[in-house]
Amino acid sequence: MSEAGCRPGCGACCIAPSISSPIPGMPDGKPAGVRCAQLDEDNLCRLFGDPQRPAVCRDFDFDAELCGSHREQALQRISALELSTG
């Protein structure tokens, strides 16, 4: 695959999975399929590089197999993973 890392403006990992840890603006975390409060209008994380960013978000890395070749594929694959592990 030609993708070497996260696609700017994708945001799939900030929408598809549930996050159980607190996020600024979402003290109880977020359910799967819900847009994170920290995802801006360009689908970029407002907390990127900020110590308030949850560890689960900091630890998530682009994975070509999971993220696929485009945003819709990433949303579908991360959602399917969420369902299978939920």
PEHU-V22950 format. One record per pair of residues at least 6 apart in sequence whose ideal C-beta (glycine too) atoms are under 6 Angstrom apart, sorted by the first residue. I is the first residue (numbers start at 1). J is the second residue. D is the distance in whole Angstrom. If there is no record, write none. Layout:
BEGIN
i->I j->J d->D
i->I j->J d->D
END
This chain:
BEGIN
i->1 j->64 d->5
i->3 j->64 d->6
i->5 j->62 d->5
i->6 j->62 d->5
i->9 j->42 d->6
i->9 j->43 d->5
i->10 j->71 d->5
i->10 j->74 d->6
i->11 j->39 d->5
i->11 j->43 d->3
i->12 j->71 d->6
i->12 j->74 d->4
i->12 j->75 d->5
i->12 j->78 d->5
i->13 j->60 d->5
i->14 j->36 d->4
i->14 j->39 d->4
i->15 j->35 d->5
i->16 j->75 d->5
i->16 j->78 d->4
i->16 j->79 d->5
i->17 j->32 d->6
i->17 j->78 d->6
i->17 j->82 d->5
i->18 j->31 d->5
i->18 j->32 d->4
i->19 j->29 d->5
i->19 j->30 d->5
i->19 j->56 d->6
i->20 j->29 d->5
i->21 j->29 d->6
i->21 j->54 d->4
i->21 j->56 d->6
i->23 j->54 d->6
i->24 j->52 d->5
i->25 j->37 d->3
i->26 j->37 d->5
i->30 j->36 d->6
i->32 j->82 d->5
i->38 j->45 d->6
i->38 j->46 d->5
i->38 j->47 d->5
i->40 j->46 d->6
i->47 j->53 d->4
i->66 j->77 d->5
i->67 j->74 d->4
i->68 j->74 d->5
i->68 j->77 d->6
END
